[in-house]
Amino acid sequence: MINEPSVDALIRKLGTNEEPASRYELCVVVAKRTRQIIEQMQSTGVTELPGKQKEIVLACQEIMNGKVKSAHD
């Protein structure tokens, strides 16, 4: 279970004041980024992230750091 960053903090970071993100949108963005991280690891031969960190935790941290945004169609 991911406690930090919190779901509410991730939703606030992912959305904007004009168009807030939903929990569904957060789930989709985290899942897509997690799959990208796993694919990158497989293509480079990396078996573990530093500190035995999980891919989903890294994806959530990237959202909090502003490295990952949601693309609105």
N, C-alpha and C positions, 0 to 999 in steps of 0.2 A: 504494500500500500504506500502511496506517495503522500507524504505529509507536507513536504516543503518542495516547491512552492505550493500554496493552497490552490484549490480549484477556483475559488473566487478571485484570487489574485491573477491567475492565468487568464480568466475570462476578461477581467478589466484590462489587462495588458494586450490581449489579442484584439479586442474591439476598440471602437472609438466612442467619443461622446455622442456623435450623431447616429452611429450605428453600432450598438453594443453587440458583442459576440454572444452566442448561445452555448449551452453545454454541448449540444450536438456538434456545433462548429468546432469547438475546442477538441472534442473527441476525434473528429475527422482530421484536423490539422496535426494533432499529436500522433495519430496512427500513421499518416502519410510520412511524416518526418522520421518516425521510428523505422519504418520500412526502408527509407532512404539510407539511414545510418547503417542498418544491417547489410544492405546491398553494398555500400561503400566498404564496410569491413570485410565482406566476403571477397570483393574484387581486389583488395590490397593484401589479403592474407592475414589480417589482424583477427585474433581469436578473442581478445578481451579488451575492454576499455580500461584506461588507467583507474586504479583503485577498485577494480571489479564493479564498476558502475554499470547499471543497466541502461540499455539503449533508450527506453522510455523516459527515464529520469533525465538523460542528456537532452532529449527532445523538449521536455518541459523547461529545463534550464535555459535552453536556447530561446524559447518563447519569452521567458522572463527577462532575458538580456537583450531582447529586441532583434535578435538575429533571424527569427522566423516570424513571418507575417501571414495573414490569411488573404488569399486572393479572392476578391469578390467579382463574380461574373455579371 
